[in-house]
């Protein structure tokens, strides 16, 4: 009762302090209700329910009856029942399902309280055991697999023909005859399997096929998990696709990576490693200068990513005199192992580290059509892996707000803008399949950096004979092809080549599928750039100027094309939203004179489902009259649109407390018949 008295005294003191302010006096008592434990379960199982029943009477109004479970001195579960009147109250409290807790005696504590904070406590011993159900169930997508005991204490397993990553969750049957079911999923925060979760457990085998999935109901250990060893040290699982290790690497020393069954087919960054022995693909020779590096094995792209480190948690950088261990690059049109893996300005996730090949000399090697766009790119160099803390400009600029260096080049292939962005010199393109080495020499310090660009041979790209109406498409890179055509509204196009290429998705703003390999033209007649991606089997298009000189813009009278830039709309899926990278603006064609129409499904942020191009929430973007900062006039919306989208602040945002229905079809129309300065937005659910 000591604790109760201390609480009561504190409350009385508070009441006295406030009484001089004419506030109502807080009435308390240290006498709790009269309480009798009618019954309570003497035993229970982890994850199961424990029943209790108690009678309570008091001269004061009752407040609550609490059933609390204690493991030693720690309260691990509680159930609260509101109790206004004298009487008998009953209920259950659910025992937690912890790992590695042995069977033993817990305490069930019943705590009755009245409105004056008087408390009465009754305690009963409670024998708690870990259940051993006759089976568990592994839930993988829409399929369930029965897991049987293996003979090892608390271990269950199922053997079946699984994909390489059978990522699902595990559930128990009813544990106590009262419907008590416990699920086991993955927690990235805790780095393992936890109870009361259905987050997919990232099980992964070396390959698809018949293998066993196991789980131990006591230790929460499961299998299979890929165990990667780099130089005989286990790598840490970062997420479902990435394993990493920070270690010291020595120039010209050979290291091994084991645990990847198909590692012979992985992309090895030629700036950092070369395979030491073709007969032993796991052996890698380190090429740059010695230092601390993070090695990341990425299963999504079958790629080994190397980044220079200052410490176990800090990325490397440069000093003003050019000393240091790293230069970084990010931008549009480049990425490793392929362009689409890094295309954009997200430094944290796609920034690439240059290799320090000599003191104060750094390089990155890119292949035109694979890791750099052969005809268009826009990227720049930084010395930390961060924005606004050190970037190379194309000229000295004392007015620049952030720390900066100066990068120049004598290359006739590359131009460096005053802001430091690298692009192709006018009239130049890279040779498809060409290997280009970009080297930055900072011997003179960051204010006198020099870039050289070397064409170091070629490598073949896989090519396919893709055709539209019998005309061959031009290959842009390993996966992408394009063809510029004059199209007539309503015209039928036939796709051929590449073993009769059958698209998985055709942009419905431009085309309507007629058959498996043909489509009808939807927009107004004009010149269009049709693109095909062999990897994703997506057919898309852009609107061109009538003379084919470039991408169409919106004329003053409202004809041409419009582009969405920002967040909320992506194409061909929500995951492809452009953000504020203008080069990735989503093109919407002219469906009728001055009318721009886009039809798509709603999908969650990051959805990769083809056709789910509208985000269900979190829109923040706007339409432009070009793939750049070509503003339209003030946007207004038609009646009813404001219930879904808000344009009152200039950008297009989702209306307050609105979420689109996932999987439902919506239609967006931008009416520019009044000219580019009077656009009107309509957005409806179809």
N, C-alpha and C positions, 0 to 999 in steps of 0.2 A: 504493500500500500504506500510505500515511501514515494514512489514516482508520482502516484496520484496526488499525494499531499503537496508535493512540490508544484505540480501543475495547478492545483487549486489555489495555493498561496500566490503563485504568479498571476493567476486570473484575478484574485482578490486585490492584489496590488494594483493591477491595471484598472480595476473597477474603482478603487479609491482615487487613483490619479485623475480619472475622468469624471468623477462625481462632482468635482468643483465646477465642472462645465455644464452641470445640470443634465448629464446624460443618464439614461436608465441604468440602475445598478445591476451588475451581472451576478445572478444568483447561482451559487455552486454548493456542492455537498461532497463529502468524502465517503458517503455511504451509497453503495450500489444497490441494484435490484436484488430481491430474493430470487434465487435461480436454482433450479433442479435439472440435472442432466437426466432426461427421460431415457435416452439411449444414444449410443454412438458406436460406429464400427470399430472393432478392435484391431482390424488389419486392413490393408489395402495394397494395391500394386502401383508402381510408378506409372503415371499416365492415367490411372483410374480414379474413380470417385469414392470419397469417404462420406458416409451419411451421418447425420447428427440430428438430435431433437432435444429441445430444452423448454422448460416452463419458466416464465418470468412474471413477477408481480412487483409493484412498487407504489408508494404513495404519490410519487411524481410520475409524470408522463414518461413512457419509455422512449428510447432513441434508436439503439441498434443492438443486434446480436451478431457478433463476429465469430467465425470459425477460422482458427489459425493453425497452421501446421509448422512445427519447428523441427529442423534437423540440428541437434545439439542446441545452440543458442541462436541460431539463425532462422528467421521466419522465411519460409519458402513458398507459402501459399496462403491465401486469405479469401474468404467469402463473407460479404456483408449483407445482412437482412435488416430492412427497416422495421421497427417495432413500435407502433404508437400506443397499442393497448395491451393490458395484461392478457396473457394467454400462452399457448404452446406453439412454438415455431420449429420448423424443420427445414433441412436443406442438405446440400452436398458441397464439398470442397474438393477440387481436382488436384491430385498430387503431381508435382512436376516430374518430367522424365529427363534426368540428368545422366551424363555418361560417367562411368567409373565409380559410381556411388555404391557401396556394398549394401546388402540387405541388413536391416537393423531396426532398432526401436526409435521411433520418432515420438513427438508429443502433439496431441490434439488439444488445443486450448480454446475454450468457449469464453467469450468476453461479452458480458451484458452491460449496457450503459443507459443511464437515464438522461433527460434533457438538462440536468444540472451537473453533468459530467461525473456523476458517481458511477463507479465501475465495480463489477463483481467478476471474478475469474475462476473457472473450473478447468482442471487439466485431467486428461486421460491418456494412458500409454497407447501407442499405435504402432503395430508391427508392419513394416513396409518391406516389400520384396520386389525384385525385378521380374516382370512377367516373361514367360517363355511360350509365346503362342505357337501353334502348330505350323504356322507359315507367316511369311510377310509377302507383300505385293510390290513389285517394281513397276511403276507407271511411266511409260515411255510414249509420249504423244497420246494418241487415242488407244494404245494397246497396253494390256496389263499382263505381267509375267509373274507366275507364282514362284516364290523363293522358299526352298525347303531347308530344314536344318542340315548342317554338314557333318555334325558329330563334334565339331569344335564348339566349346561352350558359347552359347548365344550367337553363333555365326549362322547365316543363312546365305543361300546361293541359288542362282538360276543360270543354266547354260542354254544358249540359243544362238541363232544366226543374227548377230547385231551389226549395226553400222559401226564405223570406226570410233565414233563419238556418241555412245548411247546415253544421252544426257536427259535423265528423268529424275523422279523422286521416289521415295519408298514410304509405304504406309503399312500400319499394323491392321489386323482385324480387330473386332470388338474385344477389349482387354478384360472387361469385368461384367459383361452382361447388361451394362447400362449405356451402351452406345459409345463408350470411350475409345476413340481412335487417335493414334499419334502418327504424324507424318514427319519425315526426315528429308530435309533439303540442304542446299549449300548456302553458306554465309561467307561472302568475300571478306567481310570485316574480321571474322573470326578465323578465316582461312581453313575452313573444313566443314564437315557435315554437322548439322545441328538439328535439334528436335523442333517441332511446331513450325516447319517451313516446307513449302512446296517449290522453292527455287531449284531449278535443275542442277543436279550434282554433275560436275564436269568429268564424268567417267570418260576415259579415252584409252583405247588399245593401240598397239602398234599398227594394226590394220583391221579392216572389216572382216567379218566371217563369224565362225562359231567360236565363242569364248564365254567364260563365266563372269557374271557380275555378283559380287559378294558384299555383305554388310554385317557388321557385328553389333548386336543390340545393346551391348554393354560398353564397348570402347568407342563406338561410332566410327570405327575404321571400315573403309570400303575399298573395293578394287573393281576394275583396273584403273590405275592412274599412270600416265606416262612418267617415267623416271628418266630424266635427261642428265647425263654426266658430261661436264666440260672439263677436260683434263683431270678426270676422275673425281671431280667435285660436283655434288648435286646442284642443279639449277633450281631456282625458286619459281614456283608458278605465280605469275602476275595476274593472269586472268585465263579465261577459257582457251585463248589462242596463243598466249605468250609465256615463255619461260626465260628467266634472265639470271645473269650472274655478273657481279662486278669483281674484276680481278686484274692483276698486273700481267701484261702481255709483253713478251720480249721479241724484238725484231729478229726475223729469220728462224725463230724457234717453231717447232711443229707441235700442234695441239690436236686433241681428238675430241669429237663430240659423238657420244653414243646414246642410243635410245630412240632414234628415228629410223624406222624401217626403210623408208624411201629416201634417205638423205642424199643418195647419189643423184637424185633428180632435183635437189634444192638449188636455188640461186645463191651463189657465193659472191659477195661483193668483191670485185676484182681490185679495188683500191686497198682492201685490208687483208684478204686471204687469197691464197691459191691452193688447189689441191696438191698435196705433197706427192701423192702416188695414186694414179688413176685406178689401180687395182684395189686401193684402200680408200674409198671416198670419205671415210670418217676422219682422215688425217689432213690437217690444214696447217699451212705455213703462214705465219704472220708477217706482213710486209712493211708496215709503217714503223716509225721510231717507237722505241719501248716506252711504256707508260701504263697508267691505269685506264681501263676501258670497261664499258658495260657491253656484254654480249647478250643479244636477245634472239631467241629462236621463235620465229613467228610461223605457226602452223597454217594460218589462213592463207598466207601468200608463199609458203614454202621458202622462207627467206631468213638469212642470218644477218641481223642488223648490228652494227658496231658503232659505239659512241664513246668519245673521249670523256674521261671523268676527272674532276679535281679531287673528289673524295668519294666515299661510298654512296653519297646522296646528292652531290653537287656536280653539275656538268662542267666540263673544262671550258676555258675562255682564253683570251689574249690579253697581254699587257700593251701599253702604248708603244713600247719599243719593238713590238712584234714578237716578243718571247711569249711562250704559252703553248697550249696543246691543242687548240681547236679553233676552226672557223666553221660556221653553219650557214646553210642556205635553205630557202623556202620560196615557194611561188607557184605560179600557174604554168602548166605544161611540162613539169618535171616530177619524177617520183621514182622510188626504188621499191621493189625490183621492177615495177612497171609504172607508167605515168599515172594511171588512175589511183594508185596507192598513195600518191603524195600531191596530187593536183590541187592546189589551193594555198591559203595563207595561214594555216593552223600550225604555228611553230611547234607547239607542244607535242602534237601527235605525228606531224609529217616533216618536221625540220630534219634536214640531212646533215650529217657530220662529214667534213672533209678530212682526209687522211693526212697526217703530218709525215711527209715523205723525207724531209730533211729539216735541219734547223731553220725555222721561220719560213718554211715552204709547205704549202698545203694543196691537195688536189682532189678532184672528184671526176670520175669517168662516167660518161653517159652515152647510151646508144640511141641514135636517132630512130624513132619509131617504136622503141621499147621503153626507155627511161627518160627520153626527152622528145617533145613534139618536133618533127622535122621542119614544120613550116611556121610555127607560131609558139612562142613561149615568153614568159615575163617573170623573172625571179631575181633575187638579190642576195647579197652576202651580209652576214652579221658575225660578230665575234663572241657574243654570248648566245646561248640558246634561249633568247628572250627578246621581246620587243623593247624599243626605246632605251636600251642600255648599251648600245654600241653597234652602229651599222655603217656600211661603206657607201658613201655618196659618189657621184661621178665628178664632183668638183668641190673645191673648198668653199664652205658656206658658213661664215661666222654667225649668221643669224639663226642657224639651225638649232632647235631647242634641245635636242638630245645629243649624247656623246656620239661622235662620228669619226670615220676615217675617210680617206680618199682613194678610190680605185680607178686606175686608168688601164687602157689596153691599146696595143698597136694592131690588133687583129682586124682584118677587113671583113670578117664574117660576123662579128658581134659588135653591137653598139651599147654603150653604157649611158643611160640618161643622167641628167644632173642629179636626180634623186637616187641614183645608184641601181636602177632597174636594168637588167640585161635583156636584150631582145636581138632579133636578127637585123643585120644591116639591110638597108633598102635593096630590094632585088635579090637577096640571098636566101637560100634554103639549105638545110642540112641534107646530106646524102642519106637516103633511107638505108638503114643498116650500118651507117658510119659510126665508128667508135671515136668519141671526142673527149679529149682530156683537158679539163679546165684547171689551171694551176695558178695559185696566188702566191706571190713572193712578197713577204712583209719585212725583208731585211732592212729597209729604210724606215720601218715603223708603220703604224696604222695610217698615218697621214700621207704615205707615199707607197701604197700597195700597187703592185703591177700584176695584171692578169694576162696570161698567155693561153691560147686555145690551139690545140694540136689535133689534127685528124690522123688517128693512129689505126688505119686499116678499116676493114668492114667485116661484118658477120651477116650471114644470110638470115632473112626473115621468112617465116612460113607465109606462103602466098596462096590465095584462092581466086578462082576465076568467077567472081560475082558479077551478075549482069542485071540490068533493068531494061525491059523491052529490047533485049539483045545487045545493049550497049554496055561495055565492060566498065566496072567501077574502078576508080583509082585507089590503090592501097596507101593508107596513111601511116599505119604502124602494124604491129603483129596481129591486131584484132579488127582494126577499124578501116572502113572503105567509104568512099563518097563519090557522088556523081552530080554535076550541075545540069539541070534540065529545064527547058521551057515546058510548063504544064498547063493543061486546060481543065477548068473546073468540071468534074464529072468524068474525066478521062480515067481509063483503067490501066494500071501498071502491073507488069508481070515480073516476078523476081526469079532468077535462075542462076545456075552455076553452083559451085561448092556442094555437089551432090544434091542439087535441087534444094537450095537453102529455104527452109521453112521458118518464118519469124515466130518467136515466142510472144512478142508484143509489138504492135504497130501503133504509133502515136495517133490517137483518134481525132486530134485537132487537125491533122493533115490528111489522114487516110481512113477509109472504111474498108475492112477486109471483105473481099468478094469470095475468095477461096483460100486454101492453105498457102498459095504462093502468088496471090494477086490482090490488088487493092484499088479502090476508087479514090480520086483526088477530091478532097473536101473544100479547100479554100478557093478564093478567086484565082482566075488565071494569072500566071506570072512566072518568074524564074525562081527556082527553088534548088537548094542543095540537099540531096537525099543522102543519109548516112546509114550504114549497116555495121553492126558489131557482131562478129562471128562468135565471140565468147558468150555474150548475153543473148544473142539472136534478137536484137532490138533493131527495128527500122524507125528512124526519126528523120526530122527535116528542119531546115532553116529557110527563112525568106531572104532572097537576094535582091539587090538592085536590078532594074530591068536590063542593064548592060552587063550584069554579072561582075561588076567591079568590087563588090563587097556586100556585107550584110545590109539588108534594107533598114531604113529608119522611118520614123513617122513624119509624114509631111504636115505642113500647117493645116491642110484641109482634112486631115485624119486618115490618110491612106498609107499603106506600107506594112509595118509590123510594130509590135510592142514587146517589151521584155520585162519580166518580173525579176527583181533583185532583192535579196533579203531572206527572211525565214518564213516558212509556212507553205510554200509551193516548191516542189522539186519535180524533176522529170528525168528518167522514166519512173522514179519512185521518190517517196518523201526523203529518203536518205541522200538524194542527189540535189537537195536545195542548194542554191548558189551561195547563201550567206551574202556577204557584201563584196564578193569577188565578181566584178562586172563581166569578166570574160565567160562566166558560167551562167549568165542571165537566161531564164527560161523564155524561149521565143514563143509568142502566141500569134498565129497567122490571122489574116483577114478572111473570116468566114463568109461575109457579105460586105459590100462597100461600107467602110467605116465601122464595121462590127467585128470585134475580136472575141473569140469564144474558146473556152477551155472546159472540157468535161473530164472528170476524174473521180476516183474513189477517195474516201478519207482513210488515212492510216496513222498509226502512232508515229511519234517522232523517231526518225531513224529507220522507218519501215523500208525494207528492200523488196517488198512485194510489187511487181511490175504493175503499174496503173494506179497504185495508191499514192497519188501525187499531192493531195491536199492533207496537210497535217491536221489532226483532230483538235489541236489546241496550240497556243503559243505563236500565233502569226505576228510578224513584225517586218514588213517590207513594203515595196511600192513598185508601180509600173513606170518604165522609162521609155522614151521614144527612140532609144538606141541601146546597144549593149555597152553602155557607159552612162555617165551622169548627165543624160539629156532629159531634164525634167519636163513633165507634162504640166498643164494648168491644174488648178485646185480641183481635187477629185470630189465628186458628190456621189450619192447612192440613191437608188430607187426605193420607194416605200417597201418595207419588208426586209430589205437587205440589212438594215441597221440592227435587226434582231440577231443576226449572225456575225456581221463584220462592222467594225467601227473605223470610219475614215476621218473622224473629226480632228485628229491630231496631225494630219498630213500623211502618215504612214497607214498601211492597212493592218489593223489589229483585230484579233478576235474580240467580239463583244463580251462585256463582263459576264462572268459565270457561265459562259457558253462552251460546250464541247461538241464537236461534230460526231456523228454516229459512225463508228469504225466499220468500214466495209460498204457504207452507203454511197450512192452516186450523187455528186453535186455538179452544178453548172455555173461557171463564172463567165460573165459577159462584160466587156468594156466597150461602151458605145462612144465612138469618136466622130459620129456624123456631124456634130457641131464644131468639129475642128479639134486640134491637139490641145487647145487651151480650155476645152469644156468637156473633159471625159466624165462619163457616168458609169458607175459600177452596179452590176446586178449579180447577186449570189443567191441561188436557190437550191434546195434539195429536190432531186428529180424523183 
